[in-house]
Amino acid sequence: MKVIVGQGSCGIAAGANKVFMEFGEQIKNKNLNIELMSTGCIGMCYLEPIIDIMDDDGNKTTYTKVTPEMVEEIIEETIKKARKLDQYMMSDGDERNLQKQKRIALRNCGVMDPENIEAYIERGGYQGIEQCVTKMNPQEVIEVIKTSGLRGRGGAGFPTWFKWNAARQSIDTPKYIVCNADEGDPGAFMDRSILEGDSHSVIEGMLIAGYAIGATEGIIYVRAEYPLAILRLKKAIQQAKDKGFLGKNLFEGNRFDFDIRIKAGAGAFVCGEETALIASLEGERGMPRLKPPFPAQKGYWQKPTNINNVETFANVPWIIRNGG
């Protein structure tokens, strides 16, 4: 038996931490054999706090707008007696909306502990980069991305493969991969949801891009207003280093080095534009620059730089594993 509590920023703001703690206390006091797990947002922030109860056969019961006062009743009725409490369940309309969705970028959000790299690996994590480094050359990786039709998910819709190819063809070194997590549009929270719920998919996507263009360093530019995303990114990066997915001589014998660091932005809307973002990374005022030259030729410190959005990178590992 497993209880999963949504603990993205939206869930926490609605009281999910208190719900999580109450479940922990009740499980301990009642000496129950139940796994209590935290997860990210599933996109229905208006229903938070959301919990999923998974029985031993894999059947799921979802309750919404859960409060600490509801926890004991849920344990006594649903967990102990297998009775569903209709008054707490997701509406039919919301349930149908959720069931119709084919999730790729959000495939792990809401179903996996984002602070546990083993959970990501169990769901196929880091198989994509291993496949690239051990079985494919960089140009083959770019061709798979081209076949997939993946475009920039930040709004411009520019073909991802074209950016990667341009950066790969640039002869100057070193080269850089930059993840644009400066989400400035009012009401936008796609980047935040992914970073809080599945940081490892973004890290793996950056690794694959780094291998494809010949980069050795990645930078995640994330606005400082996303403290939970930054916290989980830091944990994910350290876990990836500890597991040997970041650092020197990755996948031994293949001479691939790649590391990632985080840069917290000040929240200027204009820094969502890639040349303004680069200026900010360099310690300058975040102001757009004239193009050409494009970042793929002269980007960060005038070196070849590939910049993609969070959602773009999150799609990449799935594409590599499943084909374009």
Helices and strands as residue ranges (DSSP letters): E 2-6, H 9-13, H 16-29, E 35-39, G 45-47, E 51-54, E 60-63, G 68-70, H 71-74, I 75-79, G 86-88, H 92-99, H 117-122, H 127-135, H 138-148, H 160-169, E 176-181, H 190-197, H 199-213, E 217-223, H 227-242, E 247-250, E 256-265, G 269-272, H 274-281, G 300-302, E 305-309, H 310-322
